[in-house]
Amino acid sequence: MILSSLRSRIFLTSALLAVLSIGAAIYLVSVRVTRELEESLQHEIRSTGALVEQLRTTRSQTFMIMARLIADAPTLKAALSTNDPATVQNNAPLYQDQLNSNLLLVTNRTGDVLATVGASSHAALIVASQPSIHKAIDGRESLSLIPQPDGILHLVTVPIAVGISHPDILGTLSVGFLLDDAFAQQLKEITGSEIAFGMDGQILASTLPREARPALSSLLHGPAANSNVNFHDEEYVALPLPLTPIDAAGLSKGPVALILRSRTEQLRFLATIHTELGVTAIIAVILATVLSFAVARTITRPLATITAVMREVANTGDLTRKIVLKHATRWDDEDAQLLATTFNTLTDSIAQAQREISQRERLSSLGRLSTVIAHEVRNPLMIIKAALHTLRQSNVTATAVREAAADIDGEVVRLNRIVNDVLDFARPIQFELSPTDINALCRESAAAAQVTAGPRVEVQADQAVPIVRTDAERLRIALVNLIVNARDAMESDDMCVTVSTRLNQGTVAIAIADRGAGINRADLPRIFDPYFTTKRGGTGLGLPIAKNIVEGLSGAISVISTPGQGTEIRVELPLDIAARPSAPAAEGRPLAAV
């Protein structure tokens, strides 16, 4: 691992410290600048809102004063006294030109429209039906806001009266200017902010493109506080500015002016700052990395030599390698010299101990092998000796000759089996993989194991088991050994050994179960040890050979046994494997050497 060496840890710690320091600085600067920008943005948008409200109020007051002056004009009063629409209509355009308004409307004392300039007859009727007209007829001035298809009409209505102490109301004069795209653009040129006007859930005028209006509509009925809205990958901070008084809940249900500032544009220069900080960070990290590497290399150079030799010893097992440190005039490290000397001494001691252990293992293995062979060979030799004694008799019969020859042949086969078992266990197994029907292989193994009299074998095959790529012949040898052991464990020929297959996730399981005496708990951990056997006449190599075969096929073998109830041996094999030679057990290697 990268952190396994001291040099790597020193190097990575120094570099990480530099990265964290630069990262913390970048984070703090970014947070501070962002907070300052947010505060500046909030201040600017509030100032813009106040300015927009002031401009609207000033324009409304100007129109109110101009409407009062026009309402006092004798010419207009004279024309209105005739109650003749044509007469009033002839004078109305002159006053409209003086005001430069979008709408001028004159009604008589009953609210009937006598003259209108700048609006259609339908629009004039809508304006004439407003409560402001009735207020003016009652002698009160009023302001009203009326939605239009292209904006909001800001209407100023004053009474036209004759007399001072007891005025006689002749009619009303309404003058309006439109809060439209043009007016919003004028405000944008003055304030530098985007402006939008909306009413009744719709944006009626805006300096932003028309595609942005649906996104802005959601801000019309919200609280009179800053909100954020996104449009075309750009974020805006919006301040709803109610044009009419808000209700007790802080919501506005009337016309609203939206003041918008681009937050994306305000924060865009942060990218430049981040770029500069990033370049600085990269330079600092490179310098810190170079310095850290130089320091780590200077400090850990002797240790690197030691660890390189130790790693080579670990990989190759060659204990003859020695650590030789290069001496320097300034950088001699007494601790490293002591460590190298100690390591060299330890390797010498370990090598000597390994030679002694290897010699003892070879002698021990030779002794166990001699004991097994002597025990197994003695009986066949005695039988052969007895058969030869029979053949040397002068009066031997043909029947006796045949029996003696059969005995000699059987014992020779037995001796050959003993030799083959020892050789199979001691040498590596070479596998030849091919597609194999596990169910059919289990049936063949069961049939081969029943060539001698004894308990029958029942195969319970799972039809879902697919064709498996394995070494059929080697696996059959292992299964036959396991089934024969299971039959030998049965106390009665009427009992039955069960061989079952099952498909698991990614594996095929083979279970060999018997109803014999079971295995003692003390013996269970040792059943796969070479030469260990509780069966009279056994070599103790059957189960170890089966284990070598199964594990060589990338499988696993396990035993579950309950004394008095029976034993189950489970073999699990992958559906497809890459063959690898099975090395002999640790006990087998000295035998091969012998």
C-alpha positions as CSV (number, residue, x, y, z in Angstrom):
1,M,0.0,0.0,0.0
2,I,1.1,3.6,-0.6
3,L,1.0,4.3,3.2
4,S,3.0,1.3,4.1
5,S,6.4,3.2,4.0
6,L,7.7,6.0,6.2
7,R,8.8,8.0,3.1
8,S,5.2,7.9,1.7
9,R,3.7,8.9,5.0
10,I,6.0,11.9,5.4
11,F,5.5,12.9,1.8
12,L,1.8,12.6,1.8
13,T,1.4,14.3,5.2
14,S,3.3,17.4,4.1
15,A,1.5,17.5,0.8
16,L,-1.8,17.0,2.4
17,L,-1.1,19.8,4.9
18,A,-0.3,22.2,2.1
19,V,-3.5,21.2,0.2
20,L,-5.6,21.6,3.3
21,S,-4.1,25.0,4.1
22,I,-4.7,26.3,0.6
23,G,-8.1,24.8,0.5
24,A,-9.1,26.4,3.8
25,A,-7.8,29.8,2.6
26,I,-9.8,29.5,-0.7
27,Y,-12.9,28.5,1.3
28,L,-12.6,31.4,3.7
29,V,-11.9,34.0,1.0
30,S,-14.8,32.6,-1.1
31,V,-17.2,32.7,1.8
32,R,-16.2,36.2,2.8
33,V,-16.4,37.6,-0.7
34,T,-19.7,35.8,-1.4
35,R,-21.2,37.2,1.8
36,E,-20.0,40.7,0.9
37,L,-21.5,40.4,-2.6
38,E,-24.8,39.1,-1.2
39,E,-25.0,42.1,1.2
40,S,-24.1,44.5,-1.6
41,L,-26.7,42.9,-3.8
42,Q,-29.4,43.2,-1.2
43,H,-28.5,46.8,-0.6
44,E,-28.5,47.6,-4.3
45,I,-31.9,45.9,-4.9
46,R,-33.5,47.7,-1.9
47,S,-32.1,51.1,-3.1
48,T,-33.4,50.3,-6.6
49,G,-36.9,49.5,-5.2
50,A,-37.0,52.8,-3.3
51,L,-35.9,54.7,-6.4
52,V,-38.6,53.0,-8.6
53,E,-41.3,53.8,-6.0
54,Q,-40.1,57.4,-5.8
55,L,-40.1,57.8,-9.6
56,R,-43.6,56.3,-9.9
57,T,-44.9,58.5,-7.0
58,T,-43.3,61.6,-8.5
59,R,-44.9,60.9,-11.9
60,S,-48.2,60.2,-10.3
61,Q,-48.1,63.5,-8.4
62,T,-47.1,65.3,-11.6
63,F,-50.1,63.9,-13.4
64,M,-52.3,64.7,-10.5
65,I,-51.2,68.4,-10.5
66,M,-51.6,68.6,-14.3
67,A,-55.0,67.0,-14.2
68,R,-56.1,69.6,-11.6
69,L,-54.9,72.4,-13.8
70,I,-56.7,71.0,-16.9
71,A,-59.9,70.4,-14.9
72,D,-59.9,74.1,-13.9
73,A,-59.5,75.2,-17.5
74,P,-62.5,77.4,-18.5
75,T,-62.5,76.0,-22.0
76,L,-63.0,72.4,-20.8
77,K,-65.7,73.5,-18.3
78,A,-67.5,75.4,-21.0
79,A,-67.4,72.4,-23.4
80,L,-68.5,70.0,-20.6
81,S,-71.4,72.3,-19.7
82,T,-72.9,71.6,-23.1
83,N,-72.9,67.9,-22.3
84,D,-72.2,67.4,-26.0
85,P,-69.7,64.5,-26.7
86,A,-68.6,66.1,-30.0
87,T,-67.9,69.4,-28.4
88,V,-65.9,67.9,-25.6
89,Q,-64.1,65.5,-27.9
90,N,-62.8,68.4,-30.0
91,N,-61.0,69.9,-27.0
92,A,-59.7,66.7,-25.5
93,P,-56.7,66.0,-27.8
94,L,-55.2,69.4,-27.0
95,Y,-55.0,68.5,-23.3
96,Q,-53.8,65.0,-24.0
97,D,-50.9,66.5,-26.0
98,Q,-50.0,68.8,-23.1
99,L,-49.9,65.9,-20.7
100,N,-48.2,63.4,-23.0
101,S,-50.3,60.7,-21.3
102,N,-51.5,57.4,-22.6
103,L,-55.1,58.0,-21.7
104,L,-57.4,61.0,-21.2
105,L,-61.1,60.5,-20.4
106,V,-63.8,63.0,-19.7
107,T,-67.2,62.0,-18.2
108,N,-70.3,64.0,-17.2
109,R,-71.8,64.2,-13.8
110,T,-73.6,60.9,-14.3
111,G,-70.5,59.0,-15.4
112,D,-71.3,58.9,-19.2
113,V,-68.2,59.2,-21.4
114,L,-68.1,62.4,-23.3
115,A,-64.5,62.2,-24.7
116,T,-61.6,59.8,-24.7
117,V,-58.1,60.0,-26.2
118,G,-55.6,57.2,-26.4
119,A,-58.0,54.3,-25.7
120,S,-60.7,52.3,-27.5
121,S,-64.3,52.7,-26.7
122,H,-64.3,49.4,-24.9
123,A,-61.3,50.4,-22.8
124,A,-63.0,53.8,-22.1
125,L,-66.1,52.0,-20.8
126,I,-63.9,49.9,-18.5
127,V,-62.2,53.0,-17.1
128,A,-65.6,54.8,-16.7
129,S,-66.9,51.9,-14.6
130,Q,-64.0,52.1,-12.1
131,P,-64.8,53.2,-8.5
132,S,-62.5,56.2,-9.0
133,I,-65.0,57.8,-11.4
134,H,-67.7,57.7,-8.8
135,K,-65.4,59.1,-6.2
136,A,-64.6,62.0,-8.5
137,I,-68.3,62.6,-9.1
138,D,-68.6,62.8,-5.3
139,G,-65.8,65.4,-5.3
140,R,-62.9,63.2,-4.3
141,E,-59.6,62.7,-6.1
142,S,-58.3,59.2,-6.5
143,L,-55.6,57.0,-8.0
144,S,-56.2,53.5,-9.5
145,L,-54.3,50.8,-11.3
146,I,-56.0,49.0,-14.1
147,P,-54.5,45.9,-15.9
148,Q,-54.0,46.2,-19.7
149,P,-52.8,43.7,-22.2
150,D,-49.5,45.5,-22.6
151,G,-49.0,46.9,-19.0
152,I,-50.7,48.5,-16.0
153,L,-52.6,51.7,-16.5
154,H,-51.9,54.2,-13.7
155,L,-55.0,56.4,-13.6
156,V,-55.4,59.8,-11.9
157,T,-59.0,61.0,-11.6
158,V,-60.1,64.5,-10.5
159,P,-63.6,66.2,-10.4
160,I,-64.4,69.1,-12.8
161,A,-66.3,71.6,-10.7
162,V,-67.6,75.1,-10.8
163,G,-67.6,77.2,-7.6
164,I,-65.4,77.3,-4.5
165,S,-67.5,77.2,-1.4
166,H,-70.2,75.0,-2.8
167,P,-68.8,73.5,-6.0
168,D,-71.0,72.2,-8.7
169,I,-69.6,68.9,-10.1
170,L,-69.8,69.1,-13.9
171,G,-68.0,65.8,-14.5
172,T,-64.7,64.0,-14.2
173,L,-61.3,64.1,-15.8
174,S,-59.1,60.9,-15.8
175,V,-55.5,61.0,-16.9
176,G,-53.4,57.8,-17.1
177,F,-49.9,56.7,-17.9
178,L,-49.0,53.1,-18.8
179,L,-46.6,51.0,-16.8
180,D,-45.5,49.1,-20.0
181,D,-42.2,47.7,-21.5
182,A,-41.1,51.2,-22.5
183,F,-41.6,52.6,-19.0
184,A,-39.8,49.5,-17.5
185,Q,-36.9,50.1,-19.9
186,Q,-36.6,53.7,-18.8
187,L,-36.5,52.6,-15.2
188,K,-33.8,50.0,-16.1
189,E,-31.6,52.7,-17.7
190,I,-31.9,54.8,-14.5
191,T,-31.4,52.0,-11.9
192,G,-29.4,49.4,-13.8
193,S,-31.9,46.7,-12.6
194,E,-34.4,44.5,-14.5
195,I,-38.0,45.7,-14.0
196,A,-41.3,43.8,-14.4
197,F,-44.9,44.8,-13.7
198,G,-47.6,42.2,-12.9
199,M,-51.1,41.9,-11.8
200,D,-53.7,39.1,-11.3
201,G,-51.0,36.4,-11.5
202,Q,-49.6,37.7,-14.9
203,I,-46.5,39.6,-15.9
204,L,-47.8,42.4,-18.1
205,A,-44.6,44.3,-18.8
206,S,-40.9,43.5,-18.3
207,T,-37.4,44.3,-19.5
208,L,-36.7,40.6,-19.6
209,P,-37.6,38.5,-22.6
210,R,-41.2,37.3,-22.8
211,E,-40.0,33.7,-22.1
212,A,-39.1,34.7,-18.6
213,R,-42.6,35.8,-17.7
214,P,-44.0,32.4,-16.5
215,A,-41.1,32.1,-14.1
216,L,-41.7,35.6,-12.8
217,S,-45.4,35.1,-12.3
218,S,-44.8,32.9,-9.2
219,L,-43.4,35.9,-7.4
220,L,-46.5,38.1,-7.7
221,H,-48.4,36.7,-4.8
222,G,-45.5,35.9,-2.6
223,P,-44.4,37.8,0.6
224,A,-42.8,41.2,0.1
225,A,-39.3,39.8,0.6
226,N,-36.4,38.9,-1.6
227,S,-36.8,35.7,-3.7
228,N,-34.7,33.9,-6.2
229,V,-35.7,32.9,-9.7
230,N,-33.8,31.1,-12.5
231,F,-34.1,31.8,-16.1
232,H,-31.8,30.6,-19.0
233,D,-29.2,29.3,-16.5
234,E,-29.0,32.7,-14.8
235,E,-30.1,33.3,-11.3
236,Y,-31.9,36.6,-10.3
237,V,-32.7,38.0,-6.9
238,A,-36.2,39.5,-7.1
239,L,-37.8,42.1,-4.7
240,P,-41.6,42.3,-5.1
241,L,-42.7,45.9,-4.7
242,P,-46.4,46.2,-4.1
243,L,-48.0,49.2,-5.8
244,T,-51.0,48.9,-3.5
245,P,-51.2,48.4,0.3
246,I,-50.4,44.8,1.5
247,D,-52.7,42.8,3.7
248,A,-52.2,41.7,7.3
249,A,-50.4,38.5,6.2
250,G,-47.8,40.5,4.3
251,L,-49.1,39.5,0.9
252,S,-50.0,41.8,-2.0
253,K,-53.1,40.9,-4.1
254,G,-52.9,44.0,-6.4
255,P,-50.3,45.3,-8.9
256,V,-46.7,44.5,-8.1
257,A,-43.4,45.8,-9.5
258,L,-40.6,43.3,-9.5
259,I,-37.1,44.6,-9.1
260,L,-34.6,42.0,-10.3
261,R,-30.8,41.9,-10.1
262,S,-28.7,39.2,-11.7
263,R,-27.0,37.2,-9.0
264,T,-25.0,35.2,-11.5
265,E,-23.6,38.4,-13.0
266,Q,-22.7,39.8,-9.6
267,L,-20.9,36.6,-8.6
268,R,-19.3,36.0,-12.0
269,F,-16.1,37.7,-11.1
270,L,-15.7,35.1,-8.3
271,A,-14.6,32.7,-11.0
272,T,-11.6,34.9,-11.8
273,I,-10.7,35.0,-8.1
274,H,-11.1,31.2,-7.8
275,T,-9.0,30.8,-10.9
276,E,-6.2,32.9,-9.5
277,L,-6.5,31.2,-6.1
278,G,-6.5,27.8,-7.9
279,V,-3.3,28.7,-9.8
280,T,-1.7,29.8,-6.5
281,A,-2.8,26.6,-4.8
282,I,-1.4,24.5,-7.6
283,I,2.0,26.3,-7.5
284,A,2.0,26.0,-3.7
285,V,1.1,22.3,-3.8
286,I,3.8,21.6,-6.4
287,L,6.4,23.4,-4.3
288,A,5.2,21.7,-1.1
289,T,5.3,18.3,-2.9
290,V,8.8,18.8,-4.2
291,L,10.0,20.0,-0.8
292,S,8.2,17.1,1.0
293,F,9.7,14.6,-1.4
294,A,13.2,16.0,-0.8
295,V,12.8,15.9,2.9
296,A,11.2,12.5,2.9
297,R,13.9,11.1,0.6
298,T,16.7,12.6,2.8
299,I,15.3,11.2,6.0
300,T,14.2,7.8,4.7
301,R,17.0,7.0,2.3
302,P,18.6,4.5,4.7
303,L,15.2,3.0,5.5
304,A,14.4,2.7,1.8
305,T,17.5,0.6,1.4
306,I,16.5,-1.6,4.3
307,T,12.9,-2.0,3.2
308,A,13.9,-2.8,-0.4
309,V,16.1,-5.7,0.8
310,M,13.3,-6.8,3.2
311,R,10.7,-6.7,0.4
312,E,13.0,-8.8,-1.8
313,V,13.5,-11.3,1.0
314,A,9.8,-11.5,1.5
315,N,9.1,-12.0,-2.2
316,T,11.8,-14.5,-2.9
317,G,12.4,-16.1,0.5
318,D,16.1,-15.7,0.0
319,L,17.6,-15.2,3.4
320,T,21.1,-14.9,2.1
321,R,20.5,-11.3,1.1
322,K,22.2,-8.7,3.3
323,I,21.6,-5.0,3.9
324,V,24.5,-2.8,3.0
325,L,24.0,0.9,3.7
326,K,26.0,3.5,1.8
327,H,27.9,5.7,4.2
328,A,27.7,9.5,3.8
329,T,29.8,12.1,5.5
330,R,26.8,14.1,6.8
331,W,23.9,11.8,6.7
332,D,25.1,8.7,8.7
333,D,22.2,7.3,10.6
334,E,23.2,5.2,13.6
335,D,19.7,3.9,14.1
336,A,19.5,2.7,10.5
337,Q,22.9,1.0,10.8
338,L,21.8,-0.8,14.0
339,L,18.6,-1.9,12.3
340,A,20.5,-3.2,9.2
341,T,22.9,-5.1,11.4
342,T,20.1,-6.6,13.5
343,F,18.2,-7.6,10.4
344,N,21.3,-9.3,8.9
345,T,21.7,-11.2,12.2
346,L,18.1,-12.2,12.2
347,T,18.2,-13.5,8.7
348,D,21.2,-15.6,9.5
349,S,19.4,-17.1,12.5
350,I,16.2,-17.7,10.6
351,A,18.0,-19.4,7.7
352,Q,19.8,-21.7,10.1
353,A,16.5,-22.4,11.9
354,Q,14.7,-23.2,8.6
355,R,17.5,-25.6,7.6
356,E,17.1,-27.4,10.9
357,I,13.3,-27.4,10.7
358,S,13.4,-28.7,7.1
359,Q,15.7,-31.5,8.2
360,R,13.5,-32.4,11.0
361,E,10.4,-32.3,8.8
362,R,12.1,-34.6,6.3
363,L,13.0,-37.0,9.0
364,S,9.6,-36.9,10.5
365,S,7.9,-37.4,7.2
366,L,10.2,-40.2,6.4
367,G,9.3,-41.8,9.7
368,R,5.6,-41.4,9.1
369,L,5.9,-42.7,5.6
370,S,8.0,-45.7,6.8
371,T,5.4,-46.5,9.4
372,V,2.5,-46.3,7.0
373,I,4.3,-48.4,4.3
374,A,5.6,-50.9,6.9
375,H,2.1,-51.3,8.3
376,E,0.4,-51.6,4.9
377,V,3.0,-53.7,3.3
378,R,3.4,-56.2,6.1
379,N,0.1,-57.9,5.7
380,P,0.3,-58.4,1.9
381,L,3.8,-59.7,2.2
382,M,2.7,-62.2,4.9
383,I,-0.1,-63.4,2.6
384,I,2.3,-63.7,-0.3
385,K,4.8,-65.6,1.8
386,A,2.0,-68.0,2.9
387,A,0.9,-68.5,-0.7
388,L,4.5,-69.2,-1.8
389,H,4.9,-71.7,1.1
390,T,1.8,-73.4,-0.2
391,L,3.3,-73.5,-3.8
392,R,6.5,-75.1,-2.5
393,Q,4.6,-78.1,-1.1
394,S,5.2,-81.3,-3.1
395,N,1.6,-82.4,-2.9
396,V,0.0,-79.1,-3.8
397,T,-3.2,-79.4,-5.8
398,A,-4.3,-77.4,-8.8
399,T,-7.0,-75.7,-6.7
400,A,-4.5,-74.7,-4.1
401,V,-2.2,-73.3,-6.8
402,R,-5.1,-71.2,-8.2
403,E,-6.0,-69.9,-4.7
404,A,-2.4,-69.1,-4.0
405,A,-2.0,-67.3,-7.3
406,A,-5.2,-65.4,-6.7
407,D,-3.9,-64.4,-3.2
408,I,-0.6,-63.2,-4.6
409,D,-2.4,-61.2,-7.4
410,G,-4.7,-59.5,-4.9
411,E,-2.0,-58.5,-2.6
412,V,0.1,-57.2,-5.5
413,V,-2.9,-55.0,-6.5
414,R,-3.1,-53.9,-2.9
415,L,0.6,-53.0,-2.7
416,N,0.2,-51.1,-6.0
417,R,-2.7,-49.1,-4.6
418,I,-0.7,-48.2,-1.6
419,V,2.2,-46.9,-3.8
420,N,-0.2,-45.0,-6.1
421,D,-1.9,-43.3,-3.1
422,V,1.4,-42.1,-1.7
423,L,2.5,-40.9,-5.2
424,D,-0.9,-39.2,-5.8
425,F,-0.6,-37.3,-2.6
426,A,3.1,-36.3,-3.0
427,R,3.0,-34.9,-6.5
428,P,1.1,-32.0,-8.0
429,I,-2.1,-32.8,-9.9
430,Q,-2.4,-31.7,-13.5
431,F,-6.0,-30.9,-14.5
432,E,-7.7,-31.3,-17.9
433,L,-10.8,-29.3,-18.0
434,S,-13.8,-30.1,-20.2
435,P,-17.6,-29.7,-20.1
436,T,-19.0,-32.2,-17.6
437,D,-22.5,-33.4,-16.6
438,I,-22.3,-33.4,-12.8
439,N,-25.4,-35.5,-12.4
440,A,-24.1,-38.2,-14.8
441,L,-20.7,-38.1,-13.1
442,C,-22.3,-38.6,-9.7
443,R,-24.2,-41.7,-11.0
444,E,-21.0,-43.1,-12.5
445,S,-19.1,-42.5,-9.2
446,A,-21.9,-44.2,-7.3
447,A,-21.8,-47.2,-9.6
448,A,-18.0,-47.5,-9.4
449,A,-18.2,-47.3,-5.6
450,Q,-20.7,-50.2,-5.4
451,V,-18.6,-52.8,-7.2
452,T,-18.2,-54.5,-3.8
453,A,-21.0,-55.7,-1.6
454,G,-22.3,-53.3,0.9
455,P,-24.8,-50.5,1.5
456,R,-26.5,-49.2,-1.7
457,V,-26.0,-45.6,-3.0
458,E,-28.9,-43.5,-4.0
459,V,-28.4,-40.4,-6.3
460,Q,-30.8,-37.5,-6.0
461,A,-29.9,-35.2,-8.9
462,D,-31.1,-31.7,-9.3
463,Q,-32.1,-31.3,-13.0
464,A,-31.4,-27.6,-12.8
465,V,-27.7,-28.3,-12.5
466,P,-26.1,-27.1,-15.8
467,I,-23.0,-28.5,-17.6
468,V,-19.9,-27.5,-15.6
469,R,-16.4,-27.0,-16.9
470,T,-14.1,-29.2,-14.7
471,D,-11.8,-32.3,-14.7
472,A,-14.3,-35.2,-14.8
473,E,-11.8,-37.9,-14.2
474,R,-10.1,-36.3,-11.2
475,L,-13.5,-35.3,-9.7
476,R,-14.7,-38.9,-10.2
477,I,-11.7,-40.2,-8.2
478,A,-12.5,-37.8,-5.4
479,L,-16.2,-38.7,-5.4
480,V,-15.5,-42.5,-5.4
481,N,-13.2,-42.1,-2.4
482,L,-15.8,-40.1,-0.5
483,I,-18.7,-42.5,-1.4
484,V,-16.5,-45.6,-0.4
485,N,-15.7,-43.9,2.9
486,A,-19.4,-43.3,3.5
487,R,-20.3,-46.9,2.7
488,D,-17.6,-48.2,5.0
489,A,-19.0,-46.0,7.8
490,M,-22.4,-47.7,7.6
491,E,-23.0,-50.5,10.1
492,S,-25.6,-52.4,8.0
493,D,-25.8,-53.3,4.4
494,D,-29.5,-52.4,4.5
495,M,-28.7,-48.8,5.0
496,C,-28.3,-46.3,2.2
497,V,-25.7,-43.6,1.3
498,T,-27.3,-40.5,-0.4
499,V,-25.5,-38.5,-3.1
500,S,-27.4,-35.3,-4.0
501,T,-26.7,-32.3,-6.2
502,R,-28.0,-28.8,-6.0
503,L,-27.5,-25.5,-8.0
504,N,-26.6,-22.5,-5.8
505,Q,-25.7,-19.0,-6.9
506,G,-22.6,-19.5,-9.1
507,T,-21.8,-22.9,-7.7
508,V,-22.8,-26.6,-7.8
509,A,-23.1,-28.4,-4.5
510,I,-22.6,-32.2,-4.1
511,A,-23.5,-33.7,-0.8
512,I,-22.5,-37.3,0.3
513,A,-24.5,-38.3,3.4
514,D,-24.4,-41.5,5.4
515,R,-26.3,-42.7,8.5
516,G,-23.2,-44.2,10.2
517,A,-21.6,-43.7,13.6
518,G,-20.3,-40.3,12.7
519,I,-17.0,-38.7,13.5
520,N,-15.8,-37.9,17.1
521,R,-15.6,-34.1,17.7
522,A,-11.9,-34.5,18.6
523,D,-11.1,-36.2,15.3
524,L,-13.2,-33.9,13.1
525,P,-10.5,-31.1,12.7
526,R,-7.9,-33.7,11.7
527,I,-9.7,-35.8,9.1
528,F,-8.0,-34.0,6.2
529,D,-4.5,-34.4,7.7
530,P,-2.2,-36.8,5.8
531,Y,-1.8,-40.2,7.4
532,F,-4.6,-39.6,9.9
533,T,-7.1,-42.5,9.8
534,T,-9.5,-44.2,12.2
535,K,-10.2,-47.0,9.7
536,R,-8.4,-50.3,10.1
537,G,-6.3,-50.9,7.1
538,G,-6.6,-47.2,5.9
539,T,-3.6,-45.2,4.7
540,G,-4.9,-41.8,5.8
541,L,-4.5,-40.4,2.3
542,G,-8.0,-40.8,0.8
543,L,-9.6,-37.6,2.2
544,P,-6.4,-35.4,1.7
545,I,-6.2,-36.5,-1.9
546,A,-9.9,-35.7,-2.4
547,K,-9.4,-32.3,-0.8
548,N,-6.4,-31.6,-3.1
549,I,-8.5,-32.4,-6.1
550,V,-11.5,-30.3,-5.1
551,E,-9.4,-27.3,-4.1
552,G,-7.4,-27.6,-7.2
553,L,-10.7,-27.3,-9.2
554,S,-11.3,-24.0,-7.3
555,G,-13.9,-25.7,-5.1
556,A,-14.3,-26.2,-1.4
557,I,-15.0,-29.3,0.7
558,S,-16.5,-29.4,4.2
559,V,-17.7,-32.0,6.7
560,I,-20.7,-31.9,9.0
561,S,-20.9,-34.9,11.4
562,T,-23.0,-35.7,14.4
563,P,-21.8,-38.7,16.5
564,G,-24.4,-41.5,16.4
565,Q,-26.4,-39.9,13.5
566,G,-24.1,-39.8,10.5
567,T,-21.8,-37.6,8.4
568,E,-22.3,-35.3,5.4
569,I,-19.5,-34.2,3.2
570,R,-20.3,-31.2,1.0
571,V,-18.3,-30.4,-2.2
572,E,-19.0,-27.0,-3.9
573,L,-17.6,-26.3,-7.4
574,P,-17.8,-23.1,-9.5
575,L,-19.7,-23.3,-12.8
576,D,-16.6,-22.3,-14.7
577,I,-13.0,-22.2,-13.5
578,A,-9.5,-21.5,-14.7
579,A,-7.4,-24.6,-14.0
580,R,-4.4,-24.4,-11.8
581,P,-2.1,-27.2,-10.7
582,S,-2.8,-28.5,-7.2
583,A,0.4,-28.4,-5.1
584,P,1.0,-31.3,-2.7
585,A,0.3,-30.8,0.9
586,A,3.1,-29.6,3.2
587,E,3.5,-33.1,4.4
588,G,3.9,-34.3,0.8
589,R,6.7,-32.1,-0.3
590,P,9.4,-33.7,1.9
591,L,8.1,-37.1,0.7
592,A,8.8,-36.1,-2.8
593,A,12.2,-35.0,-1.9
594,V,12.9,-38.2,-0.1
